[in-house]
Amino acid sequence: MKEFLSQKEADFAYFDISLDFAALKRFLKLRDTNPLFESIRGSGRVGIPTILIDDEVIIGFEEDKINEIIG
């Protein structure tokens, strides 16, 4: 994901939730309150990577969707 965004020269911030407790808390709050994660939660998966672009939430590496948003 990081390599893909770097190749696109996209400005992004990367948070490793395994190393950053505050980032983990923010991610869990998003995952536990956003309806987009219902199927993820129901299947016992975590939902990473999660990409936030403006107000858009993308769960997983969806290259076409990311390209559509960042151009």
C-alpha positions in Angstrom: 0.0 0.0 0.0 2.7 2.5 1.0 4.7 1.7 -2.2 1.6 2.1 -4.4 0.7 5.5 -2.8 4.4 6.6 -3.1 4.4 5.7 -6.8 1.3 7.8 -7.3 3.1 10.6 -5.5 0.1 10.8 -3.1 0.5 12.7 0.1 -0.3 10.2 2.9 0.2 9.4 6.5 0.9 5.9 7.5 -0.1 4.5 11.0 1.1 1.1 12.1 -1.5 0.1 14.7 0.8 -2.6 16.0 3.3 0.0 17.1 1.1 3.0 17.9 -1.5 2.6 20.6 -3.3 5.9 19.9 -3.6 4.9 16.2 -5.0 1.5 17.2 -7.6 3.2 19.4 -8.6 5.5 16.5 -8.8 2.6 14.1 -10.9 0.4 16.5 -13.3 3.3 17.1 -13.8 3.7 13.3 -14.1 0.0 12.8 -16.6 -0.5 15.6 -18.9 2.5 14.7 -18.8 2.6 10.9 -21.5 0.5 9.1 -19.0 -0.3 6.3 -17.2 -2.7 8.7 -20.3 -4.8 9.5 -19.3 -7.7 7.3 -15.7 -7.4 8.5 -16.7 -7.6 12.1 -19.3 -10.4 11.5 -16.6 -12.6 9.9 -14.1 -12.0 12.6 -11.6 -10.2 10.4 -9.9 -7.0 11.4 -10.3 -4.8 8.3 -6.8 -3.7 7.5 -5.5 -2.0 5.6 -8.0 0.7 6.0 -7.5 3.8 3.8 -9.1 7.2 4.6 -9.2 9.7 1.8 -11.1 12.8 2.7 -14.4 11.4 4.0 -14.1 8.1 2.0 -13.3 4.9 3.8 -11.7 2.1 1.8 -11.3 -1.3 3.4 -8.6 -3.4 1.9 -6.3 -2.6 -1.1 -8.8 -1.5 -3.8 -6.5 -0.1 -6.4 -9.2 0.9 -8.8 -11.2 2.8 -6.1 -8.1 4.5 -4.8 -7.1 5.6 -8.3 -10.6 6.9 -8.9 -10.3 9.1 -5.8 -6.7 10.3 -6.0 -6.6 10.5 -9.8 
